[in-house]
Amino acid sequence: MIYIIRHGQTELNNRKLLQGRSDHPLNETGRQQAAEAGARLRREGIVFSRVYSSPLLRAVQTAEIVSPGTEILTDDRLLEMDYGPYEGTDLSHPPEEVLTFFRDFIHNPAPAGMEPLSRVVARGANFMKDLEGMEGNILISTHAIAMKGILEALTEGSGGRYWNTYVGNCEVYRTEWKNGAFSTPEPAFPNEN
């Protein structure tokens, strides 16, 4: 089974700033969120044989807390969407083009200078292809938009449904390689979302 987790909270998340590829550590809340996610997974008897993470500190720290003592392999394909000139934007008062994009990812292209969502999906699909047929429990620690890109890639005919789905800090989805394909991702803890 493959478990995909969004990193825990950072101070930029708390301040509602668009952090993208800027490299910030977890804050205390984020560390607690990761510890709680790890405890929930362990209560389910889940032990990870492999752990992959975005190279950004907040994702690596989340992986370390969720699966202590497991080697973490970083992969650039798990990086967050590149927001380009919009990194650090205050989401309480975003520019109109960012607001338009975030209101309806499906019908509005990313503003100039941002990474297109099609590229985010392609990165996620390419990464998941490398996991085809792997056995054991695998953890992937990544970011909100990168995670949605993976979910989009794994869900045939999704039509962009994940782009407007809220994915909270340390929210976990799971998928399984079975009969030559990944299953449709689903929340690992549906009663808590």
N, C-alpha and C positions, 0 to 999 in steps of 0.2 A: 504494500500500500504506500502511496506517496502522499505526504502531507505538505501543504503549501501554507506558509504563515507570513502575514505582514508583520514587519518589525514593531516593537513597542514604541511608546510615545517618546518624542524628543521635545526639547524646549521650543523648537520652531513649530512643531505640531501644536503644542499648547498655546502658542501665540498666534496660531492660524496664519503662518507664513509658508509660502510654497518653497519647499526645500530641494526637491528634485535631486540633483547630483551633488549638492553641497554635503559635506561630510560632518555630521553632528552625532554625538553619542546619545544614548538613551538617558532620559532623566529618571528620577526616582520612581515616578509613576510607571514609566516604560519598563524599568527593571522588574517592578512588581507584576506588571501585566505578563511579562515573559515567564516569570517564576510560576504564576498561576496557570498559564498555558502548559508549561512543562509538567506541572503537578497533575493537571487534568489528563494529559496524555499518558502519564505513568499509571494513573488510576485505571486506565483502560488496558494496561499491560503492554503499552507500546514502547519499544526500545528501538532506537534507530541504528541501522548498520551503516548508513551513509548520510552525511549532512552536506548540503550545498548552500552557498550563500552569495548574495551580492557582495562585492568587496567593500561596500560602504559600512562604516563602523557600526551604525545602528542595527543593521541586519546581522552583522557578524556577532555583535553582543547578544542579540536575541537568540541566535543559534546556540551560542555558548551556554546561555542560561537554560534554554529549553532542553538541550542534550549535552550536559556537562561531560567532559572527558572524551567526547567523540571528535575525531579529526574533522576540521571544516575545510571544505574545498571551495574556493571562491571562483566565480565565473562572471565575467563582464556582461554576459547576456541577461543576467538577473538584475542589472542596474535599473534604477528608476528611470522613467521617461526624462529625457533631456528637455528642460523647460527653457533653455537658452537665455535670452534677455529677461525672462520673467522669473528667474530664480529669485527668491526672497520677496516676491510680491505678497502684499498684505491681502489675504483672502476676504477680509471684512470689507475692503474697498478696492476690488480689482479693476484693472482697466476694462473697458467695455468689451474688447475682443476676447479677453480671458473669460469674462462672465458669460458671454455668448457661447463659447466653446464648452465651458463646464456645465452650462444649463442643458445642453443637448449634444453630447459627444458624437452621437450617431449621425446627425445631419450637418454638423458644423466642423469644418476642418480645423486642425490646430493652427493657431496664429503663426505668422511668419517667424522663423527662428526656433520654433519648438519642433521636437521630433514628431513626425507623423505617427498616428496610432497604428497604421499598417506596419510600420517598422517595429513598433513595440510587440505586436502580435507575431511578426516573423521571428524576432529574437526569441520569444517564448517558445514558439513551435520548434525552432531549431534546437533549443536546449532540451526540450522534452523528448525529442527524437533520440537524443543520446541516452535517455533512460529506458527506452523501450526494452522490455524483456528482463530488466533487472529485478532481482528477488530481494526480499526483506523489506523492512520499513525504511523509507527515505524521507528526509526532511529537506524542504526548500525554504530558505528564509529570504524574503524579498520585500518589495514595496507595493503600495496600493495600485498604481497604474500598471506596473510591471506584472503584478499578480493578476490583474484583470485581463492583461494581454494573454497570459498563460491560460486562464479560464476560457477566454474567447477561442483560443487556438484548439482547446480540447473539446469544445462543445459544438458539434456539427449543427449548422443551421441556427446558431445563437442569434444572428442578426444584430449583434451589438448589445445584447441584453445586459451584459456585465458592466458596460461602460457607465451606466447610470445607477449601478448597484453600489450602495455604500459598503465599504470594507473597512472595519474598524481596526485599531491597533491590536495586534496579536490575534486577529481573527484567523481561523484555520479552515481550509478546505481540503478535501481528500479526493483522490482518484486512484484507480487500480488498473494495472496492465493485465488485461484478460482477453483471451481469444483474439490476440493480434491487434488490440486497440485499447486505448485508455477509456475508462468509463467516464460518463458525464460527471464533472466535479460536483461535489455537494458539501455543505458545511459539515465539519467534523463534529460540531456540537450544536445541532440545530435548535435545541430548546433555549440556548443562551443568546441567540442572535435576534 
